[in-house]
């Protein structure tokens, strides 16, 4: 790790010229013809995206969002040559326990905005102050204000090592970890990197850890598991085009994402349509539209579309090497080792426990009837509730 351990205060200050450039590009969008098929079957519908772009250009207020984000304490530090941006929110409760939250793709720390106060100040939400946390919420290398990514930082094990260094720099000797999507991989590896410091690992979006997996066998599953398995199989067959491209030809994709804000918006909003609560007709029915566009704007302003694609490319190379070692002899995951593990499965998540945890070794497993791949945005109350419940006895 770098000898430079300085923690530097950070403010988000997007230049006005970048805002003007964005608005100009949106106004000059060269639109494709409409799909011959109605609906979302071939991708984001033209009419829907035109309406969303019109709001992004003339209704969405970046400066208001920027000011709100800057109310959350943020800092930058350099670890082994890579700038790492984080939000760091201390609880008003003196006995709060440290918790590091890690996002996945296509996201950033902004994903966790709605759980920050619930977790740091449960007293103000009718909860027990004994459940309070100090929060550290980093941007993955290549994402958000940690972009651009230096070569080699797509390796999630290396990121986990950096997170251990980050927590040490902040003075946290014992802490818990939560991660979703790729962030779940980081959280799990953090438990291996620092097993004497991490007291518990909480995960969501765990189906994302099975990219390009063969179809699940549905015979013999319970009704709820069969439904989830069928959704998983359908997604593996018809929903991984984005991942194939990013994990094989990230540089080719990078030109489009770096040059077209509408292209970047479509690339992300499609996933919010496919991965959020099943009852939501449109992405903004599942998540706050301004929060969604804030996240997309961060991708645009920081160039994270291109750099996160390269991060996924590098991560996939490591994943392919580790896949054979990760599977247990029974065809499921290897028996969990290290700190206790908790998993929360939200309604749109196709994770099947009998596949992921066939021996029932995971200590805490909760399934919810709402929410999806972005629970901190879709169901922050449920996510905060599950984190408190799982970690309540793991604080010592």
Steps between C-alpha positions, in 0.01 A plus 500: 500500500604859440693683771269797444220441751354851496121535522399801292159674527302482177214703353311424180544805276404430141614792279221701340661435163433127550134569579468720192667234286260234629194711419637576154566134426152402619346763270699373202424131549483305175210266569468154342180373344245343727523125562261297283393324820300683766616501860841423649565168324773642273626762745397840630198637303562818305203694640589414858861608460409825324277595794771411752763696308268804484469488880876452542563808286232737633344359819783334689702731727858377528608790723232414755610136500866602523427721802310218672786257437751748639311501827637147544865510618730373225871450459763371262805290577759331282562128545775336297476772237120487466288794618214369713197719570278427799211636696565478874210565736553480874198414711389734779487191724830456689486119491421466128673217315697553175345364180642523148249495211611411146292558188507307172432576133344727374523700817701710746472600869197707399307172504514501883375855562161387636649262757765737638284666764310178576828326583692783669207640699240227558363699796359758256320221310339339803780245539735396776807728533698188592467398132682809368791479256786720390493470119782488246371489140779488241480533123643192333811571289377598155167625635378842606761729644753216532522494120708467292611150593866410496582166330456199725235652725218295348624214719251493787749336734730799451206731572427306820862550607459873432180511707686340793766770465231768474331389822836487677578857389169610645587338832243219489645183650179293491217544252234327291462502121203515266516467124265467206570366150879530443519671838384173653809336355716767662323458835547123491869532417543763770406230748792294368742793483429617856327212683617630837336838436178423310227380735231426241429517127156594366415452132229590251480448123679166536365358171748735330781275623391230253570669163465273197399208724319199346122481544378398843314171536148590614368151571461437871518865602239662721246723325677822598844364407367367168370846409833658588692231310287553188569874517871429542499269196313756290748772596797277417352428159375844401639763737879484489578682176631800695736279702630310198600829340654662808697189595635435151526833312487784756706739293265476200204580725695778672483734199121504502466539877760778511351695208124467539314579824184350350692182427625492859147561629349221290778261601417549869123555496443167323644324806272696733207378292614137505631470855264702719178401678284276285192714563666813356388576146781752443835560674372817669217297651763304694758770578495877535551648153728778626716250687521285186605799288747614763671164473502514120634856513789388720580230244496764226701771676772262625526279192407198711316330216828418326713441810241279674481287185875446523461419872242233414726366224790457743274358767366239259852380418559435870154347541564245228816392675321465834175337387618142539625570851182683608259210436460242773491125441119501521472741207416801713723753665788385711420497872529857632824566685604796708252744657128416521306573181153647455304514174193710419306399188257757364199419285659548156823325597514149342736363768401145599612393846502128425753574224712763674485342845398133458632399842336792681832632631420870456411627847240761401268482199205733440264515202285807439187541288601833348808671366758387250865535404531849653345452846666808649307704243184288474443377855741686732283421802529124441872510431572704813277268702684189380844649556407591857354155568795307359774711658336555838685211662822545298614835634744367756 
